[in-house]
């Protein structure tokens, strides 16, 4: 019997801000009223905007039952790129014949928390990114408010636990770091050993920065030296201002490989969904994730079972 196909999905968190005017500080912004304004736009096709030549629509907008501070909305990016069909027993490729008003749907589910001003955004390979969502919001706001700009920003919620998680990894696959040339002489000793005579290259060539990647070959069972990597991670923790970027690839036990951003970490979480249905006696076919099922799981992740909301508050320094 074939096993169920699963899909691992990432969710990112952003603080929604109103851009300050005339040098004033940015302020937390409640976009729940704008979401309701968009929800009142009828018919549905009047919510369609173009993003890099592709139609984008916000739909299924509603306040979560039992959680009045949470507004759910669904984004659909409609692609008309060419797709072909084939079978296991033939080399023939057949174009997937779409009508003029049919598109390949690339969707994402979102939850906005009006009390915190925080957006939880599902990330998929081809779905709308946070920059695409910002563009859509600005276009809809301009249409609803006589051409005015929304002046909204998305600031990633920081991942203040990234160093701790990196230190807890049991296997390390890669270390990549970058720093400015004027910091070459003040690098922690462990990093200085890596560079050796490369430090002199800054003066000889005139470079402004150096990037270095240390990794293992694909398929190798043993990773980088755990003791040495943890020493380097602790060096970064104590000298963050020296580096412009430090990324560590590693894993804890049998968990999938993660990327730990030790300098510019953004808080993200993952969830695995069943993404197949039984076909025939022994076959499983991959299917599109059901938006309603994803929405329900996001609520469980954010405020009930896993309470990622408390982690977001902690990372933003919000109490109460």
Secondary structure, DSSP 8 states (H G I E B T S, - for coil): -----EEEEEEEEEEEEE--STT---EE---HHHHHHHHT--SGGGG-EEETTEEEEEEEEEEETTEEEEEEEEEEEEE----EE--TT----EE----TT--EEEEEEEEEETTTTEEEEEE-SSS--HHHHHHHHHHHHHHHTTT----EEEEE-B-TTHHHHHHT-SEEEEEEEEEEGGGGGGS-HHHHHHHGGGHHHHHHH--SEEEEEEE--TT-SS-S-HHHHHHHHHHHHH-GGGEEEEEEEEESTTS--EEEETTT-B-EEEEEEE-EEEETTTEEEE----HHHHHHHHHHHHTSSS-HHHHHHHHHT---
